[in-house]
Amino acid sequence: MPLAWGEVIPAAQQGVIDGADLPIVNILALKAYEVSKYCSMTFHNYGPTAAVINLDIWHGLTEPPKEADRRGLAHRAADGPPADRERRQYRQGQGAARAQGMAVNRPMSRPSASSRKTRVCPPTRRKFPEMWEEIVATKV
C-alpha cells in the first residue's frame, strides 16, 4: 500500500505494516532497525542523485555558493561511477544494519522452475485456492 515516508516508521511500530521498500542508506538514516528485525538485500533499487537548480536562481547566486556547489559535485564525481558508489553503500549499509542487530539476507533473485513448483506454488495454492486460477494466469 502506498504510504508517506513520514508514516513508515510509526506504521511499523503500530503493526500496520510489516515491511517497507527502502534503500539501505534510508534504513539507517530512518533508524528502521529499531522497528524491523530483517533486511533483505534485493538489489532492485537504484537511487541516482541529480543536481538541479533553476537557471535564474543560479545566476542570482554570488560566486562563493556557486563554487561550493561545483566543488561538491566534483567530489561526488570523483567518488566513482554511480554503480560503484551503490555497491559501496550496500556493503557499508549491510555491516551497519548488522551492527544494529538486523538479520541481513540476500534472497534468490528468482526461484528456479523446480523451486517454484515444489516450494512456492503449493503453499500459495493452499492459502489462496479461490484466487489460484487468477494467480496462475497473471502475466508479468
The first five atom37 places (N, CA, C, CB, O) and aatype in JSON, in Angstrom:
{
  "aatype": [12, 14, 10, 0, 17, 7, 6, 19, 9, 14, 0, 0, 5, 5, 7, 19, 9, 3, 7, 0, 3, 10, 14, 9, 19, 2, 9, 10, 0, 10, 11, 0, 18, 6, 19, 15, 11, 18, 4, 15, 12, 16, 13, 8, 2, 18, 7, 14, 16, 0, 0, 19, 9, 2, 10, 3, 9, 17, 8, 7, 10, 16, 6, 14, 14, 11, 6, 0, 3, 1, 1, 7, 10, 0, 8, 1, 0, 0, 3, 7, 14, 14, 0, 3, 1, 6, 1, 1, 5, 18, 1, 5, 7, 5, 7, 0, 0, 1, 0, 5, 7, 12, 0, 19, 2, 1, 14, 12, 15, 1, 14, 15, 0, 15, 15, 1, 11, 16, 1, 19, 4, 14, 14, 16, 1, 1, 11, 13, 14, 6, 12, 17, 6, 6, 9, 19, 0, 16, 11, 19],
  "atom_mask": [
    [1, 1, 1, 1, 1],
    [1, 1, 1, 1, 1],
    [1, 1, 1, 1, 1],
    [1, 1, 1, 1, 1],
    [1, 1, 1, 1, 1],
    [1, 1, 1, 0, 1],
    [1, 1, 1, 1, 1],
    [1, 1, 1, 1, 1],
    [1, 1, 1, 1, 1],
    [1, 1, 1, 1, 1],
    [1, 1, 1, 1, 1],
    [1, 1, 1, 1, 1],
    [1, 1, 1, 1, 1],
    [1, 1, 1, 1, 1],
    [1, 1, 1, 0, 1],
    [1, 1, 1, 1, 1],
    [1, 1, 1, 1, 1],
    [1, 1, 1, 1, 1],
    [1, 1, 1, 0, 1],
    [1, 1, 1, 1, 1],
    [1, 1, 1, 1, 1],
    [1, 1, 1, 1, 1],
    [1, 1, 1, 1, 1],
    [1, 1, 1, 1, 1],
    [1, 1, 1, 1, 1],
    [1, 1, 1, 1, 1],
    [1, 1, 1, 1, 1],
    [1, 1, 1, 1, 1],
    [1, 1, 1, 1, 1],
    [1, 1, 1, 1, 1],
    [1, 1, 1, 1, 1],
    [1, 1, 1, 1, 1],
    [1, 1, 1, 1, 1],
    [1, 1, 1, 1, 1],
    [1, 1, 1, 1, 1],
    [1, 1, 1, 1, 1],
    [1, 1, 1, 1, 1],
    [1, 1, 1, 1, 1],
    [1, 1, 1, 1, 1],
    [1, 1, 1, 1, 1],
    [1, 1, 1, 1, 1],
    [1, 1, 1, 1, 1],
    [1, 1, 1, 1, 1],
    [1, 1, 1, 1, 1],
    [1, 1, 1, 1, 1],
    [1, 1, 1, 1, 1],
    [1, 1, 1, 0, 1],
    [1, 1, 1, 1, 1],
    [1, 1, 1, 1, 1],
    [1, 1, 1, 1, 1],
    [1, 1, 1, 1, 1],
    [1, 1, 1, 1, 1],
    [1, 1, 1, 1, 1],
    [1, 1, 1, 1, 1],
    [1, 1, 1, 1, 1],
    [1, 1, 1, 1, 1],
    [1, 1, 1, 1, 1],
    [1, 1, 1, 1, 1],
    [1, 1, 1, 1, 1],
    [1, 1, 1, 0, 1],
    [1, 1, 1, 1, 1],
    [1, 1, 1, 1, 1],
    [1, 1, 1, 1, 1],
    [1, 1, 1, 1, 1],
    [1, 1, 1, 1, 1],
    [1, 1, 1, 1, 1],
    [1, 1, 1, 1, 1],
    [1, 1, 1, 1, 1],
    [1, 1, 1, 1, 1],
    [1, 1, 1, 1, 1],
    [1, 1, 1, 1, 1],
    [1, 1, 1, 0, 1],
    [1, 1, 1, 1, 1],
    [1, 1, 1, 1, 1],
    [1, 1, 1, 1, 1],
    [1, 1, 1, 1, 1],
    [1, 1, 1, 1, 1],
    [1, 1, 1, 1, 1],
    [1, 1, 1, 1, 1],
    [1, 1, 1, 0, 1],
    [1, 1, 1, 1, 1],
    [1, 1, 1, 1, 1],
    [1, 1, 1, 1, 1],
    [1, 1, 1, 1, 1],
    [1, 1, 1, 1, 1],
    [1, 1, 1, 1, 1],
    [1, 1, 1, 1, 1],
    [1, 1, 1, 1, 1],
    [1, 1, 1, 1, 1],
    [1, 1, 1, 1, 1],
    [1, 1, 1, 1, 1],
    [1, 1, 1, 1, 1],
    [1, 1, 1, 0, 1],
    [1, 1, 1, 1, 1],
    [1, 1, 1, 0, 1],
    [1, 1, 1, 1, 1],
    [1, 1, 1, 1, 1],
    [1, 1, 1, 1, 1],
    [1, 1, 1, 1, 1],
    [1, 1, 1, 1, 1],
    [1, 1, 1, 0, 1],
    [1, 1, 1, 1, 1],
    [1, 1, 1, 1, 1],
    [1, 1, 1, 1, 1],
    [1, 1, 1, 1, 1],
    [1, 1, 1, 1, 1],
    [1, 1, 1, 1, 1],
    [1, 1, 1, 1, 1],
    [1, 1, 1, 1, 1],
    [1, 1, 1, 1, 1],
    [1, 1, 1, 1, 1],
    [1, 1, 1, 1, 1],
    [1, 1, 1, 1, 1],
    [1, 1, 1, 1, 1],
    [1, 1, 1, 1, 1],
    [1, 1, 1, 1, 1],
    [1, 1, 1, 1, 1],
    [1, 1, 1, 1, 1],
    [1, 1, 1, 1, 1],
    [1, 1, 1, 1, 1],
    [1, 1, 1, 1, 1],
    [1, 1, 1, 1, 1],
    [1, 1, 1, 1, 1],
    [1, 1, 1, 1, 1],
    [1, 1, 1, 1, 1],
    [1, 1, 1, 1, 1],
    [1, 1, 1, 1, 1],
    [1, 1, 1, 1, 1],
    [1, 1, 1, 1, 1],
    [1, 1, 1, 1, 1],
    [1, 1, 1, 1, 1],
    [1, 1, 1, 1, 1],
    [1, 1, 1, 1, 1],
    [1, 1, 1, 1, 1],
    [1, 1, 1, 1, 1],
    [1, 1, 1, 1, 1],
    [1, 1, 1, 1, 1],
    [1, 1, 1, 1, 1],
    [1, 1, 1, 1, 1],
    [1, 1, 1, 1, 1]
  ],
  "atom_positions": [
    [[0.84, -1.17, 0.0], [0.0, 0.0, 0.0], [0.89, 1.23, 0.0], [-0.96, 0.0, 1.21], [1.93, 1.23, 0.67]],
    [[0.52, 2.26, -0.72], [1.31, 3.49, -0.71], [1.24, 4.14, 0.67], [0.81, 4.47, -1.8], [0.19, 4.15, 1.31]],
    [[2.36, 4.67, 1.11], [2.43, 5.26, 2.44], [3.43, 6.41, 2.4], [2.82, 4.21, 3.51], [4.52, 6.27, 1.85]],
    [[3.08, 7.52, 2.99], [4.0, 8.66, 3.05], [5.22, 8.28, 3.87], [3.31, 9.91, 3.65], [5.11, 7.55, 4.86]],
    [[6.4, 8.76, 3.46], [7.65, 8.42, 4.16], [7.55, 8.64, 5.65], [8.81, 9.22, 3.6], [8.01, 7.82, 6.44]],
    [[6.97, 9.74, 6.04], [6.89, 10.07, 7.46], [6.02, 9.12, 8.27], [0.0, 0.0, 0.0], [6.07, 9.12, 9.5]],
    [[5.22, 8.31, 7.58], [4.33, 7.38, 8.27], [4.88, 5.96, 8.35], [2.99, 7.36, 7.59], [4.3, 5.11, 9.03]],
    [[5.99, 5.69, 7.66], [6.51, 4.32, 7.58], [6.92, 3.79, 8.96], [7.71, 4.27, 6.64], [6.48, 2.71, 9.36]],
    [[7.74, 4.53, 9.68], [8.23, 4.04, 10.98], [7.08, 3.92, 11.98], [9.32, 4.99, 11.53], [6.96, 2.88, 12.63]],
    [[6.23, 4.95, 12.14], [5.1, 4.78, 13.07], [4.18, 3.62, 12.67], [4.29, 6.06, 13.14], [3.67, 2.91, 13.54]],
    [[3.97, 3.42, 11.37], [3.11, 2.32, 10.93], [3.73, 0.97, 11.29], [2.86, 2.39, 9.4], [3.02, 0.05, 11.68]],
    [[5.05, 0.86, 11.16], [5.73, -0.39, 11.55], [5.66, -0.59, 13.06], [7.21, -0.37, 11.08], [5.46, -1.71, 13.53]],
    [[5.83, 0.5, 13.82], [5.74, 0.41, 15.28], [4.37, -0.07, 15.73], [6.06, 1.76, 15.92], [4.25, -0.81, 16.71]],
    [[3.33, 0.35, 15.02], [1.96, 0.02, 15.4], [1.47, -1.29, 14.78], [1.03, 1.13, 15.0], [0.35, -1.71, 15.05]],
    [[2.32, -1.94, 13.96], [1.93, -3.19, 13.34], [1.02, -3.05, 12.14], [0.0, 0.0, 0.0], [0.45, -4.03, 11.68]],
    [[0.87, -1.83, 11.63], [0.04, -1.6, 10.45], [0.72, -2.2, 9.21], [-0.22, -0.08, 10.24], [0.04, -2.75, 8.34]],
    [[2.04, -2.1, 9.14], [2.82, -2.71, 8.06], [3.87, -3.61, 8.69], [3.47, -1.62, 7.14], [4.27, -3.41, 9.84]],
    [[4.32, -4.58, 7.93], [5.38, -5.45, 8.46], [6.63, -5.39, 7.61], [4.89, -6.89, 8.55], [7.54, -6.19, 7.78]],
    [[6.69, -4.45, 6.69], [7.88, -4.28, 5.87], [7.76, -3.02, 5.04], [0.0, 0.0, 0.0], [6.68, -2.45, 4.89]],
    [[8.89, -2.61, 4.49], [8.92, -1.42, 3.65], [10.03, -1.59, 2.62], [9.14, -0.13, 4.5], [10.98, -2.35, 2.83]],
    [[9.9, -0.9, 1.53], [10.88, -0.94, 0.46], [11.76, 0.3, 0.59], [10.19, -1.01, -0.95], [11.4, 1.38, 0.13]],
    [[12.9, 0.12, 1.22], [13.8, 1.25, 1.48], [15.21, 0.93, 1.03], [13.79, 1.61, 2.96], [15.69, -0.18, 1.23]],
    [[15.89, 1.9, 0.42], [17.31, 1.71, 0.16], [18.05, 1.58, 1.5], [17.88, 2.89, -0.69], [17.61, 2.13, 2.51]],
    [[19.15, 0.88, 1.5], [19.88, 0.63, 2.75], [20.26, 1.92, 3.45], [21.14, -0.2, 2.47], [20.23, 1.99, 4.68]],
    [[20.63, 2.95, 2.7], [21.01, 4.21, 3.36], [19.83, 4.82, 4.1], [21.56, 5.21, 2.32], [20.01, 5.45, 5.13]],
    [[18.6, 4.63, 3.57], [17.42, 5.15, 4.26], [17.06, 4.31, 5.48], [16.23, 5.21, 3.31], [16.58, 4.84, 6.48]],
    [[17.31, 3.0, 5.39], [17.07, 2.14, 6.55], [17.88, 2.64, 7.73], [17.42, 0.65, 6.22], [17.4, 2.68, 8.86]],
    [[19.12, 3.03, 7.45], [19.99, 3.51, 8.52], [19.61, 4.92, 8.95], [21.45, 3.47, 8.07], [19.53, 5.2, 10.14]],
    [[19.37, 5.8, 7.98], [19.04, 7.19, 8.31], [17.73, 7.29, 9.1], [18.94, 8.02, 7.03], [17.61, 8.12, 10.01]],
    [[16.74, 6.45, 8.75], [15.45, 6.48, 9.43], [15.42, 5.62, 10.69], [14.36, 6.02, 8.48], [14.41, 5.56, 11.39]],
    [[16.54, 4.95, 10.97], [16.64, 4.04, 12.12], [15.56, 2.96, 12.06], [16.53, 4.83, 13.44], [14.97, 2.61, 13.08]],
    [[15.32, 2.45, 10.85], [14.31, 1.41, 10.67], [14.68, 0.15, 11.44], [14.13, 1.08, 9.2], [13.81, -0.68, 11.72]],
    [[15.95, -0.01, 11.77], [16.38, -1.18, 12.55], [15.74, -1.19, 13.94], [17.9, -1.2, 12.69], [15.73, -2.23, 14.61]],
    [[15.21, -0.06, 14.37], [14.54, -0.01, 15.67], [13.17, -0.68, 15.62], [14.39, 1.43, 16.15], [12.63, -1.07, 16.66]],
    [[12.59, -0.82, 14.42], [11.26, -1.41, 14.29], [11.24, -2.63, 13.38], [10.29, -0.37, 13.77], [10.19, -3.24, 13.17]],
    [[12.38, -3.0, 12.83], [12.43, -4.14, 11.92], [13.62, -5.03, 12.26], [12.52, -3.67, 10.46], [14.72, -4.54, 12.52]],
    [[13.4, -6.33, 12.26], [14.46, -7.27, 12.58], [15.23, -7.71, 11.35], [13.9, -8.48, 13.28], [16.36, -8.18, 11.47]],
    [[14.63, -7.57, 10.16], [15.19, -8.15, 8.95], [15.43, -7.1, 7.87], [14.29, -9.24, 8.43], [14.71, -6.11, 7.77]],
    [[16.44, -7.36, 7.07], [16.77, -6.52, 5.92], [17.1, -7.46, 4.76], [17.97, -5.54, 6.24], [18.08, -8.2, 4.83]],
    [[16.3, -7.43, 3.72], [16.54, -8.27, 2.54], [17.19, -7.43, 1.45], [15.21, -8.92, 2.03], [16.6, -6.46, 0.97]],
    [[18.39, -7.8, 1.08], [19.13, -7.06, 0.06], [18.73, -7.61, -1.31], [20.68, -7.17, 0.29], [19.3, -8.58, -1.79]],
    [[17.74, -6.98, -1.93], [17.2, -7.47, -3.19], [17.88, -6.84, -4.4], [15.71, -7.22, -3.25], [17.74, -7.33, -5.52]],
    [[18.61, -5.75, -4.19], [19.35, -5.07, -5.26], [18.45, -4.64, -6.41], [20.45, -5.98, -5.79], [18.88, -4.65, -7.57]],
    [[17.23, -4.27, -6.11], [16.32, -3.83, -7.15], [16.19, -2.31, -7.2], [14.96, -4.45, -6.95], [15.52, -1.77, -8.08]],
    [[16.82, -1.64, -6.28], [16.63, -0.21, -6.15], [17.9, 0.53, -6.58], [16.25, 0.16, -4.72], [19.0, 0.18, -6.15]],
    [[17.74, 1.53, -7.41], [18.87, 2.38, -7.78], [18.46, 3.81, -7.55], [19.31, 2.14, -9.28], [17.47, 4.27, -8.12]],
    [[19.19, 4.52, -6.74], [18.82, 5.88, -6.39], [19.82, 6.91, -6.88], [0.0, 0.0, 0.0], [20.67, 7.35, -6.12]],
    [[19.72, 7.31, -8.15], [20.65, 8.33, -8.64], [20.39, 9.68, -7.97], [20.55, 8.46, -10.16], [19.27, 9.96, -7.54]],
    [[21.4, 10.47, -7.9], [21.27, 11.81, -7.35], [21.5, 12.82, -8.47], [22.27, 12.04, -6.18], [22.53, 12.79, -9.14]],
    [[20.55, 13.69, -8.66], [20.67, 14.71, -9.7], [20.82, 16.08, -9.04], [19.43, 14.68, -10.65], [20.12, 16.4, -8.08]],
    [[21.73, 16.87, -9.57], [21.89, 18.23, -9.1], [21.14, 19.14, -10.06], [23.41, 18.64, -8.99], [21.52, 19.28, -11.22]],
    [[20.07, 19.74, -9.57], [19.21, 20.56, -10.43], [18.97, 21.89, -9.74], [17.87, 19.84, -10.73], [18.7, 21.94, -8.54]],
    [[19.06, 22.96, -10.52], [18.76, 24.29, -9.97], [18.18, 25.15, -11.09], [20.04, 24.95, -9.36], [18.6, 25.06, -12.25]],
    [[17.24, 25.96, -10.74], [16.66, 26.91, -11.68], [17.76, 27.86, -12.16], [15.48, 27.7, -11.03], [18.51, 28.4, -11.35]],
    [[17.85, 28.06, -13.48], [18.93, 28.87, -14.04], [18.89, 30.31, -13.54], [18.86, 28.85, -15.55], [19.94, 30.91, -13.31]],
    [[17.71, 30.88, -13.36], [17.62, 32.25, -12.85], [18.16, 32.33, -11.42], [16.15, 32.75, -12.88], [18.84, 33.29, -11.06]],
    [[17.86, 31.32, -10.61], [18.38, 31.29, -9.23], [19.9, 31.13, -9.26], [17.74, 30.13, -8.42], [20.61, 31.81, -8.53]],
    [[20.39, 30.23, -10.13], [21.84, 30.03, -10.24], [22.54, 31.34, -10.6], [22.16, 28.94, -11.31], [23.55, 31.7, -9.99]],
    [[22.0, 32.05, -11.58], [22.62, 33.33, -11.99], [22.51, 34.39, -10.89], [21.96, 33.85, -13.27], [23.29, 35.33, -10.86]],
    [[21.54, 34.23, -9.99], [21.39, 35.18, -8.9], [22.31, 34.92, -7.72], [0.0, 0.0, 0.0], [22.42, 35.75, -6.82]],
    [[22.98, 33.77, -7.7], [23.9, 33.44, -6.61], [25.21, 34.18, -6.76], [24.15, 31.93, -6.56], [25.65, 34.49, -7.87]],
    [[25.83, 34.45, -5.63], [27.17, 35.01, -5.68], [28.15, 33.87, -5.95], [27.53, 35.76, -4.36], [27.76, 32.7, -5.92]],
    [[29.39, 34.19, -6.21], [30.36, 33.16, -6.59], [30.68, 32.15, -5.48], [31.63, 33.82, -7.01], [30.85, 30.97, -5.8]],
    [[30.76, 32.53, -4.19], [31.09, 31.51, -3.18], [30.12, 30.31, -3.15], [31.11, 32.15, -1.81], [30.6, 29.18, -3.13]],
    [[28.79, 30.5, -3.14], [27.93, 29.32, -3.15], [28.03, 28.53, -4.46], [26.49, 29.73, -2.91], [27.93, 27.3, -4.45]],
    [[28.23, 29.22, -5.57], [28.4, 28.51, -6.85], [29.64, 27.63, -6.79], [28.5, 29.52, -8.02], [29.61, 26.47, -7.22]],
    [[30.72, 28.18, -6.26], [31.98, 27.41, -6.19], [31.83, 26.22, -5.23], [33.14, 28.31, -5.73], [32.37, 25.15, -5.48]],
    [[31.11, 26.42, -4.13], [30.88, 25.32, -3.19], [30.1, 24.2, -3.88], [30.13, 25.82, -1.93], [30.4, 23.02, -3.69]],
    [[29.09, 24.58, -4.67], [28.33, 23.57, -5.41], [29.23, 22.84, -6.4], [27.14, 24.23, -6.16], [29.17, 21.62, -6.51]],
    [[30.06, 23.59, -7.11], [30.97, 22.96, -8.09], [31.92, 21.99, -7.4], [31.77, 24.04, -8.85], [32.14, 20.88, -7.89]],
    [[32.48, 22.39, -6.25], [33.4, 21.51, -5.52], [32.68, 20.25, -5.04], [34.02, 22.26, -4.32], [33.21, 19.14, -5.13]],
    [[31.47, 20.43, -4.53], [30.7, 19.28, -4.06], [30.39, 18.3, -5.19], [0.0, 0.0, 0.0], [30.49, 17.09, -5.01]],
    [[30.01, 18.83, -6.34], [29.71, 17.97, -7.48], [30.97, 17.28, -8.0], [29.06, 18.77, -8.61], [30.93, 16.12, -8.39]],
    [[32.09, 18.0, -7.99], [33.35, 17.4, -8.44], [33.76, 16.28, -7.49], [34.47, 18.47, -8.53], [34.24, 15.24, -7.92]],
    [[33.57, 16.5, -6.18], [33.89, 15.47, -5.19], [33.01, 14.24, -5.42], [33.71, 16.01, -3.74], [33.49, 13.11, -5.36]],
    [[31.74, 14.48, -5.69], [30.81, 13.38, -5.94], [31.23, 12.6, -7.18], [29.37, 13.91, -6.1], [31.21, 11.37, -7.19]],
    [[31.61, 13.31, -8.23], [32.04, 12.65, -9.47], [33.32, 11.87, -9.25], [32.23, 13.68, -10.6], [33.51, 10.8, -9.84]],
    [[34.22, 12.38, -8.42], [35.49, 11.71, -8.15], [35.28, 10.45, -7.31], [36.45, 12.65, -7.43], [36.18, 9.62, -7.21]],
    [[34.11, 10.32, -6.72], [33.8, 9.16, -5.88], [33.54, 7.91, -6.71], [32.58, 9.45, -5.0], [33.31, 6.83, -6.15]],
    [[33.59, 8.04, -8.01], [33.42, 6.88, -8.88], [32.05, 6.85, -9.53], [0.0, 0.0, 0.0], [31.17, 7.65, -9.19]],
    [[31.88, 5.93, -10.46], [30.59, 5.81, -11.14], [29.48, 5.48, -10.15], [30.66, 4.73, -12.24], [29.74, 4.88, -9.1]],
    [[28.25, 5.87, -10.47], [27.13, 5.6, -9.55], [27.02, 4.13, -9.14], [25.85, 6.03, -10.18], [26.73, 3.84, -7.98]],
    [[27.25, 3.2, -10.06], [27.13, 1.78, -9.73], [28.15, 1.38, -8.66], [27.32, 0.9, -10.99], [27.84, 0.61, -7.76]],
    [[29.38, 1.92, -8.76], [30.4, 1.62, -7.74], [29.99, 2.18, -6.39], [31.77, 2.19, -8.16], [30.14, 1.53, -5.35]],
    [[29.46, 3.39, -6.42], [29.01, 4.05, -5.19], [27.89, 3.23, -4.55], [28.53, 5.5, -5.48], [27.87, 3.02, -3.34]],
    [[26.95, 2.76, -5.38], [25.84, 1.95, -4.87], [26.36, 0.68, -4.2], [24.87, 1.59, -6.0], [25.89, 0.31, -3.12]],
    [[27.31, 0.01, -4.85], [27.86, -1.23, -4.27], [28.54, -0.96, -2.93], [28.86, -1.88, -5.24], [28.39, -1.73, -1.98]],
    [[29.28, 0.14, -2.86], [29.93, 0.51, -1.59], [28.89, 0.78, -0.51], [30.83, 1.74, -1.77], [29.03, 0.34, 0.63]],
    [[27.84, 1.51, -0.89], [26.79, 1.82, 0.08], [26.11, 0.54, 0.57], [25.75, 2.76, -0.53], [25.81, 0.42, 1.76]],
    [[25.88, -0.4, -0.34], [25.27, -1.68, 0.06], [26.17, -2.4, 1.05], [25.01, -2.57, -1.17], [25.71, -2.86, 2.1]],
    [[27.47, -2.5, 0.72], [28.39, -3.22, 1.62], [28.45, -2.54, 2.98], [29.81, -3.28, 0.99], [28.34, -3.2, 4.02]],
    [[28.64, -1.23, 2.98], [28.72, -0.49, 4.24], [27.4, -0.57, 5.0], [29.1, 0.98, 3.99], [27.37, -0.74, 6.21]],
    [[26.31, -0.44, 4.26], [24.98, -0.48, 4.88], [24.67, -1.83, 5.5], [0.0, 0.0, 0.0], [24.08, -1.89, 6.58]],
    [[25.06, -2.9, 4.83], [24.83, -4.23, 5.39], [25.55, -4.38, 6.73], [25.3, -5.32, 4.41], [24.97, -4.88, 7.7]],
    [[26.81, -3.94, 6.76], [27.57, -4.03, 8.01], [26.94, -3.19, 9.11], [0.0, 0.0, 0.0], [26.84, -3.63, 10.26]],
    [[26.51, -1.99, 8.75], [25.89, -1.11, 9.75], [24.55, -1.68, 10.23], [25.69, 0.31, 9.16], [24.24, -1.6, 11.41]],
    [[23.77, -2.26, 9.31], [22.49, -2.86, 9.7], [22.72, -4.04, 10.65], [21.69, -3.32, 8.45], [22.02, -4.2, 11.65]],
    [[23.71, -4.86, 10.33], [24.03, -6.0, 11.21], [24.48, -5.49, 12.58], [25.15, -6.88, 10.57], [24.11, -6.05, 13.61]],
    [[25.27, -4.43, 12.58], [25.76, -3.88, 13.85], [24.6, -3.37, 14.71], [26.75, -2.74, 13.59], [24.72, -3.31, 15.94]],
    [[23.49, -3.01, 14.07], [22.31, -2.56, 14.81], [21.38, -3.71, 15.17], [21.55, -1.52, 13.99], [20.3, -3.5, 15.71]],
    [[21.8, -4.95, 14.86], [21.02, -6.11, 15.25], [20.09, -6.66, 14.19], [0.0, 0.0, 0.0], [19.33, -7.59, 14.46]],
    [[20.12, -6.11, 12.98], [19.25, -6.63, 11.92], [19.85, -7.9, 11.32], [19.03, -5.57, 10.82], [21.07, -8.02, 11.18]],
    [[18.99, -8.83, 10.97], [19.42, -10.01, 10.21], [19.36, -9.61, 8.74], [18.51, -11.28, 10.51], [18.29, -9.29, 8.22]],
    [[20.49, -9.62, 8.07], [20.57, -9.21, 6.67], [20.66, -10.46, 5.81], [21.79, -8.27, 6.42], [21.51, -11.32, 6.03]],
    [[19.77, -10.56, 4.83], [19.82, -11.71, 3.93], [19.79, -11.23, 2.48], [18.65, -12.67, 4.2], [19.41, -10.1, 2.18]],
    [[20.19, -12.13, 1.62], [20.16, -11.84, 0.19], [19.35, -12.94, -0.47], [21.62, -11.74, -0.43], [19.88, -14.02, -0.75]],
    [[18.06, -12.68, -0.72], [17.2, -13.73, -1.27], [17.61, -14.09, -2.7], [15.74, -13.29, -1.25], [18.31, -13.34, -3.38]],
    [[17.15, -15.26, -3.13], [17.38, -15.65, -4.52], [16.78, -14.58, -5.42], [16.78, -17.05, -4.84], [15.7, -14.06, -5.13]],
    [[17.46, -14.26, -6.5], [16.93, -13.24, -7.4], [15.65, -13.72, -8.07], [17.98, -12.86, -8.46], [14.73, -12.94, -8.3]],
    [[15.6, -15.02, -8.39], [14.38, -15.58, -8.97], [14.38, -17.07, -8.7], [14.28, -15.28, -10.51], [15.34, -17.76, -9.04]],
    [[13.33, -17.58, -8.09], [13.3, -19.01, -7.81], [13.36, -19.81, -9.12], [12.04, -19.37, -7.01], [12.78, -19.41, -10.12]],
    [[14.04, -20.93, -9.09], [14.09, -21.8, -10.26], [12.72, -22.39, -10.51], [15.15, -22.93, -10.07], [11.85, -22.37, -9.64]],
    [[12.51, -22.92, -11.72], [11.22, -23.52, -12.07], [10.88, -24.65, -11.11], [11.22, -24.04, -13.52], [9.74, -24.77, -10.66]],
    [[11.87, -25.49, -10.79], [11.59, -26.61, -9.87], [11.29, -26.1, -8.47], [12.79, -27.6, -9.83], [10.44, -26.66, -7.78]],
    [[11.98, -25.05, -8.05], [11.71, -24.48, -6.74], [10.31, -23.88, -6.69], [12.76, -23.41, -6.4], [9.61, -24.01, -5.68]],
    [[9.91, -23.22, -7.77], [8.55, -22.65, -7.8], [7.51, -23.75, -7.67], [8.33, -21.85, -9.11], [6.51, -23.59, -6.97]],
    [[7.74, -24.87, -8.37], [6.76, -25.96, -8.32], [6.71, -26.63, -6.96], [7.08, -26.99, -9.39], [5.63, -26.97, -6.47]],
    [[7.87, -26.83, -6.34], [7.9, -27.61, -5.09], [7.77, -26.76, -3.84], [9.17, -28.38, -5.01], [7.27, -27.25, -2.82]],
    [[8.21, -25.47, -3.89], [8.21, -24.66, -2.67], [7.24, -23.5, -2.7], [9.58, -24.14, -2.41], [6.56, -23.23, -1.72]],
    [[7.17, -22.81, -3.83], [6.36, -21.59, -3.88], [4.91, -21.89, -4.2], [6.92, -20.64, -4.92], [4.01, -21.43, -3.49]],
    [[4.66, -22.65, -5.25], [3.28, -22.85, -5.72], [2.37, -23.6, -4.75], [3.32, -23.59, -7.0], [1.28, -23.1, -4.46]],
    [[2.76, -24.76, -4.22], [1.81, -25.49, -3.36], [1.31, -24.68, -2.15], [2.45, -26.76, -2.86], [0.1, -24.66, -1.91]],
    [[2.19, -24.02, -1.39], [1.66, -23.24, -0.26], [0.75, -22.1, -0.71], [2.82, -22.68, 0.57], [-0.25, -21.82, -0.06]],
    [[1.11, -21.46, -1.82], [0.29, -20.36, -2.32], [-1.07, -20.88, -2.77], [0.99, -19.63, -3.5], [-2.11, -20.26, -2.5]],
    [[-1.07, -22.02, -3.44], [-2.34, -22.6, -3.9], [-3.22, -22.98, -2.71], [-2.07, -23.84, -4.78], [-4.44, -22.79, -2.75]],
    [[-2.61, -23.52, -1.67], [-3.39, -23.89, -0.47], [-3.93, -22.64, 0.24], [-2.52, -24.72, 0.51], [-5.05, -22.64, 0.74]],
    [[-3.13, -21.6, 0.28], [-3.52, -20.39, 1.01], [-4.58, -19.59, 0.25], [-2.3, -19.52, 1.28], [-5.45, -18.96, 0.86]],
    [[-4.51, -19.6, -1.09], [-5.43, -18.79, -1.89], [-6.15, -19.64, -2.94], [-4.67, -17.65, -2.58], [-6.05, -19.35, -4.13]],
    [[-6.87, -20.69, -2.53], [-7.49, -21.57, -3.53], [-8.49, -20.84, -4.43], [-8.18, -22.73, -2.83], [-8.6, -21.15, -5.62]],
    [[-9.22, -19.88, -3.87], [-10.23, -19.19, -4.66], [-9.61, -18.24, -5.69], [-11.16, -18.41, -3.74], [-10.28, -17.84, -6.64]],
    [[-8.34, -17.88, -5.51], [-7.67, -16.97, -6.43], [-6.64, -17.67, -7.31], [-6.99, -15.85, -5.65], [-5.99, -17.03, -8.13]],
    [[-6.49, -18.99, -7.16], [-5.4, -19.7, -7.81], [-5.37, -19.52, -9.33], [-5.49, -21.17, -7.49], [-4.31, -19.25, -9.89]],
    [[-6.5, -19.64, -9.99], [-6.53, -19.51, -11.45], [-6.11, -18.11, -11.89], [-7.94, -19.81, -11.99], [-5.4, -17.95, -12.89]],
    [[-6.53, -17.12, -11.15], [-6.14, -15.74, -11.47], [-4.64, -15.54, -11.26], [-6.94, -14.73, -10.59], [-3.98, -14.88, -12.06]],
    [[-4.1, -16.12, -10.2], [-2.66, -16.0, -9.92], [-1.86, -16.65, -11.04], [-2.3, -16.66, -8.55], [-0.89, -16.06, -11.53]],
    [[-2.25, -17.85, -11.44], [-1.54, -18.59, -12.49], [-1.62, -17.84, -13.82], [-2.11, -20.02, -12.65], [-0.67, -17.85, -14.6]],
    [[-2.75, -17.2, -14.08], [-2.95, -16.51, -15.36], [-2.25, -15.16, -15.44], [-4.42, -16.32, -15.6], [-2.19, -14.55, -16.51]],
    [[-1.73, -14.68, -14.31], [-1.08, -13.36, -14.29], [0.18, -13.36, -15.14], [-0.74, -12.95, -12.84], [1.04, -14.22, -14.99]],
    [[0.27, -12.39, -16.04], [1.44, -12.23, -16.9], [2.28, -11.08, -16.36], [1.03, -11.97, -18.39], [1.76, -10.01, -16.04]],
    [[3.57, -11.3, -16.26], [4.47, -10.26, -15.75], [5.28, -9.66, -16.86], [5.4, -10.81, -14.68], [6.09, -8.77, -16.63]]
  ]
}
